[in-house]
Amino acid sequence: MRQTAAGMVAAIFAFVALLFSIAAAPRSAQAHEPGAQGSCRRPMAPGLHSVDVVQDGVHRPFQLWIPAGYTDKPIPLLFWLHGSGTTGESAMATADPQGRPIFPDHADQEGYAVATPSGAIPFAPAPGISGFAWNIPGVPLVGTTIYPPASTPDDIAYIGLAIDAVAETICLDERRVYASGASGGGRMASQLACDLADRIAAIAPVMGLRAPRASDTPGRTVECRPSRPVPVVTIHGRLDPVNVFADDDPRIVPGSSWTYGLPEALERWALLNDCRLEEPLRKPFSANVDRVAYRGCRAGAKVELYDVADGGHTVPGTAVVPFLVPLIGPTNQALHTPSAIWSFVSSHRLRGN
């Protein structure tokens, strides 16, 4: 029964990777100018750049979008992390129904930078579809019970290096660095809040919120212990067939990459942030979307959810591939994902820096 469920998840996930590859239309990258490193006095040109990170002798470049109007003032940074089996390039190209890349366009309006690195693990969920997965402690590759080998590069450390590289490239407000991502990228953003809370001001996982406990993965002692309360907002569809919403859904597989539902994940973060554990406040937000919020959280570290009644394993407000709808579910078009994320994370910043 569990093997069948895991196999179904793997099959569905292959189609999810296909969806991202179909929707992606990468823009050409400009080379990063070494002369601009370490200087807030010399602005970089707005647009798409490639920034290199060398981790343990290995080059791991990533794409960085610098917003229109950038000069020499400190600006915030949002990591938008790809799902398993795709790439940072396809994440940057995530498009709306008109084909416009949603994060670069929104970043231009709001004045923040966007970084889209790629995970450390080569991952091909289906023939002809290949990309990467994130090395998340205690989490097997999606649709499998396979854990990355011990020699796999540390992706938590890599994101820390990527923050350093952005700070050397543009004038970065290091108090306002945020992490978001879809599916596997959402799980990675969650782990960053656990392990890199001194550098990540707030997180916004899409269909991927986690707060790991040692009991989730027998034999693997992975526990989320952030160094400070971390503000959390998540977006999740109730019709998601991969990272299913309900805690009691029979498709949840012990020992997999998704061992509990969204309500449990949200409550775990409410516990971590010392929120009041009474029933969270629920208010209608837009068509088929409610906003759910725990109250009384320590240090203003809110824990919130956009509960998308008609959402599948999809990013609200993005392009739809009709033949994939029966496999991954519908895409809500009433919620604009970058706006929902930014309206929450942008109000939080690290203190004492």
N, C-alpha and C positions, 0 to 999 in steps of 0.2 A: 504494500500500500504506500509506504513512504518512498520507496524507489520509484513507483509510478508517479507520485506527486512531484518528486525531484526532477524526473524526466520531463514532466509537463512544464515545470518552471523553466528548465533549460531550453525547451523548444520555443516557448513563448519569448524567452529572453533573446533568442537568436533573431526573432522578428523585431524585437525592440531595437536591437543594434542596427538592423536593416532600416528601420524607420529613421533613426538618426542619420544614417549614411545617405538616405534619399533626401532628407530635408536639408542637409548641410550643403552650403554653397560657399566654400572658403574664399575669402579675399586674399589678394597677394600680400605677402609680408615684406616690410621694409627691413633692412639690416639695422641692428642697433649700432649707434655711433659711440665707440669707446670714449671719445672725447667728452661726452656728456656725463660720464659716470661721476658720482659723488658731488655733483654741483646742482644747487637749486637756482643758480644765477643764469644758467644757460638752458633755456627750455628745449625740450624735445618737440619735434613736429607732431601734431595730433595725427591719429590714425593707428594703423596696425604695425607693430614692431615685433621682432624676435629677440628674446633676451635669453642669454645662455646661463646655465647653472652647471658647475662641475661638482659632482658628488662622488667622492672616493675615486677620483680620476676619470669618471665617466661624464661626458657632456649630455645634459638633459635640458635642451632649450624649450622655451614655452612662448606662447603668444601673449602679447600685452597690448591692450587697446588704450590709447591715450586720448582723452575726450577733446572735442572741439573747444577752443577757447583756453586750453591749458597754457599757462605762462610760466611763472616761477613761484607760485603760491602752493603751499602744501595741499594735496588732495587725497581723498580716501581711496581705498582699494577694495574691490570685491573679487574673490576667487569664485569662478563658476566652473565646477568640477564635473567632468564628463561621466556618463554611465559606463558600466562594464561592457567591453567589446567595441568601444568607440575611442575617440581621441580628443585631445584638447582643441585641435583645429575644428572638429565638427561641433564641439561645444560652443566655440566662438561664433560659429555660423548658425546656431539655433535660430530659426526664422519664424515669423508670423505668417498668417495665411497669404499675405501679399508678397512674401519672399524677403522681407526686410529682417536683418539680424536684430533680434530683440534687445540683446544686452548692449552692443555698441551704440544703437540708436538711443536707448534710454540713458546710457552713460553720458552721451553728448548733451542731453537735456539737463542732467543733474550734476555733471561735473565730477565724475569719479572714474578711476581707471578700472579695467577688467583684465584679470589674468586667467588663462586657461591652460594649465599644465596637463601633462599626460601621466598616467600611473606607471608603475614600475614593471607590471607583469604583462607580457604579451598574451593576448587572450583572443581566441577565434571561436565564437560560439556556434558558428555554422560555416559550411564551405563557402568561400568567396567573401566572407565577412570577417574582418580582423581589426583589432585595435588593442586596447590595453585595459587592465583592471588595476584597482588600487590595492596596495599591500596594507590591509587593515588588520591590526592585531586581533587574533582570535576569530577571524571571519574566513570561511572557505570561499573558493570561487563559486559564483552563483550557479545554481543547478547541479552542484557537485558536493562531495565531502572532502575535496582536495584542498590542502593548505599550502600556501607558498613555502618553498624551501627556506631554510634559515639564512641562506646566502642572498636572498632577495633584498634589493635596496630598501632602506627605511623611508617610506613616503612621508611620514610625519616630519622627519628631519629635512626631507627634500622641500616641503612647503616652507619650513623655516628659512632654508637657504633661498627660496624663491622670494620671500619677503625682503631679505637682505639685498637680493639682486634688483628688485624694483626700487628699493630705497637708494641704490647707487645709480639708477637710471633716470628717475624723475624725483621731484620734490614730493615726498610721501609723508602724509600725516600718519605716523605709525600708531597713533592712538585709535585710528579708525580703519582697521583692517578687518574685513568680514569674509566669511566662508559660506558658500551655498553650493548646490550641485543637485543633479537629478539621479535618482536610483542609487547605483553604486557610488556616485559622487555625493549623494546625500548622506550615505553611510560614512563616507570619508570626512565630510564636513562635520558630522557628529563627533567623530573620533578626534578631530582637531580641537573641538571644544573641551574634550576630556584631557588631552595631552598637551595642548598648546594655548591654554587659556590666558597665559601671560602676554600673548601676541595677537590673539583673535578676539576682537571685542564682542562679536555676536555672530550667531549662525542662523542659516535659513535653509535647512534641507528640504528638498522637494521629493516626495514619495520615498524617503529614506531615513527618517529620524531613528536614531538608536541611542541607548544609554547602557552600555554593556555591564553585566555582572558576571562574576566568576562562575556562577551556577548555570549560565546560559550555554557554556561550552565545556562539558566535563573534560577534565584533564588539561584545561587551558585557563590559567588564572588571569583573566583580563577583567579589570574593574575600572569603571569610569570614576575618576577622582580628580575633578578639575581643581585648580589652585584657587579659584574664585567662582562665585556664581556667574554663569554665562547666560545672557539673554538668548532665548530660542524662539523662533517662529518657524512653523513648518506648513507645507501645503501637501495635502494628500486626498486622493480620490477614493470614494467608497466603492467604486467598481474596479479597483486595481486588481488584476488577476495574478500579479507577480509578487509585489510587496503588499500583501492583502491588508485591508484596513482593520477588520474585526479581530479581537483577541482570540475568539473561539472558532475562527475559520479553519476547517479541516485541511486546508492547503498549507498551513504552517507546519514546517518540518523540523523537528528537533535536530540540532547539529548542523543546520543549514545556515545560509546568510540571512534568514528571516525567521527568527524563532519566537517572536511575539508580535502582537498587532500594534497599531498606532496608539490606541488609548493607553495601553501599558507603557509605551515609550514616552508619551507626554506626561504621564503621572510620575515616571521615574525622574524626569527632569524637574518636575514640580518639587519632588522630594530633595533633589540635589540643590535646588535654589531656595529651599525653605519656604516655599509658597504655602498658603493655606490650602489644605487638602479637602476642603468642601467642594461641592459640585461646581465646576468652572462655569463662568458666565458665558452664555451663548447669545449672539445677536446676528440677525440677518445682515449680510454684507452686499451681495449682488445675486443675480439669478442663479439659483442652485448652490449658493455658497454661504455658509455661516462662518462667523469669526468666533472662536472659542478661546477664552482666556482664564488662566489661573490668576488669583489675586493675592496681594500681600507678600510678594516674593522679596527675598532679602536683597538689599542694595539695588533695588529697582530692576532686578534681572527677571524680566517678564517671561512667561512661557505661554505661547499662543499657537493656535492652529487655524488655518483656512480649511474648513471641512467642505469638500467639493462633492456634492451628492451625485453629480453626473460625470465625474472624472474617472478615467482609467489609469493605466500606467503611462501617463502622458503629462506634459508640461502645459498647464492652462495658457491659452492665448497663442498657441503655436500652430503651425501648419498640420493639416490632417492628411494622412495617406489612406484613402477609403478602404482598400482591400485589407488593411491591417486592423481596422476597427473591431472585427469579430474576435481578434486575437489579443489585443491589448486594451480594448475599451475605448470609449469616446473621449474627446478633448473639449473641456469647457472653454467657451470663448468669452465669457463674461468677466473673467478674472485675468488681468494683465500681470503675469508673473514678476517681471522686473519691478513694476510699481509696488506690488504687494510686498516684495522682499525689501526694497529700498525704504519704503515708508516706515518699516519696523527697525531695520538694522541701523539706519543713518542717525537715529536718535540716541544711540549708545556709543560710548567711547571708553577706552581704558583710562584709568585714573593714575595719577602720580607719575605720568611720563611727560 
